[in-house]
Amino acid sequence: MKKLSKVQEKQQALVLDVADRLEAQAREEIPGMLQCWFDMEFHLFPSSLLLCFQFESEQALEAAKPELLKWQKRLSAAMVKKGVILKDMRKHLVFTLNGPED
């Protein structure tokens, strides 16, 4: 794997911090939420950022869907606090059954 540049390391640290905070909140507030993981392409950051909340079952996922917009807003607000603006917050956070390896 190619070594990350200083800018990429800062981007990764910023996203990790936000993801960790949101994951901790979500585990407390959303039943059945297993983990939070993300994917991004550094050269397209922040537009390529995709944060995923993984759920343990289809039932837990369906029960959580009404909360999706609230969590998208939380992600957007957390990123703004870090100085990163997400143009369309709906594209950057999804609820899924898939894990990072799927």
N, C-alpha and C positions, 0 to 999 in steps of 0.2 A: 504494500500500500504506500502511496506517495505521501511524503511528509507534508503536513499542513503549514501554510504560511502563518505569520503572526496575525494577520487580519482574520484568516480562517479560524485560527485558534480562539480568537476573541469572539467571533460569531458563534462557534460551537459552545463556548463557555456560557455565553448569554442565553442561548437556546436551552442548554442543559439546566441552567438555573431556573428559567421560567417553567420548563417541563417538570422539574422536580417539585416546584411549589404547587403547580396545578394538580399534579398527580396526588400529592398529599391531601389537598383539599377534596379532590374527587373521591378518593378512597373513603373519606369520612362521610361525604354527602350522597354518594351514588352507590346503592347496593349492587353488588355483582361486578363492580369495576375492578379489573385485575391489575392493569398496568398502563402507563402512558409511554409511548415511544414516538420517535419522530424520524422523518426522512427529509433531506434537503440537498440541493446541489449548490455548493458554495458560490459558484460563479453566477448563479441566478438568485442569490439571497437578497431580499426576503421573500420574493414572489414564489420561490420553490419550496418554502417551508410547509410541511404537512405534519401536524401533530395528530396522533391517533390514540384514542382511549379504547383499550381492548376490554371486552366483556367476557364473562365466563359462560354465558348462555344466551340463546336467542330471546328468552323471556326477559332477562335482565337488560338486554340491548333495547328491546321494544319499550320496556318500562322507562328507560332513560331518555328516549328520543325527544320527548317534550322539553327536556332540559338542554338540548343541544345548543340552541341560540344563546342561552345564558352563558354557557362555557366558551362559545366562540367570542362573545363580548369580553369575557374575562381574559382570554388569551390576547385579544387585541389591546386591552387596557394594560396588561402586564408588559407587552412588547413596547407600547408607547412610553411607559415608565423607563424602559431601557434605551429609549431613543430610536426605536425601529417602528416604522409605520407600515401596517398591513393594509393594502388598498381595499381588498375585499375579504373581510374577516371570515366569511362563510367558506372560503376555499382552503382555509388553513387548519381547520380542526374537524375531525370526523369521529364518529363512534363506529366501532367495528368488532367483529369476532376474530379477525385475523391477527396473528402475532407478527413481530418484525421479520421472522424468517419465512412467512407464508408468501 
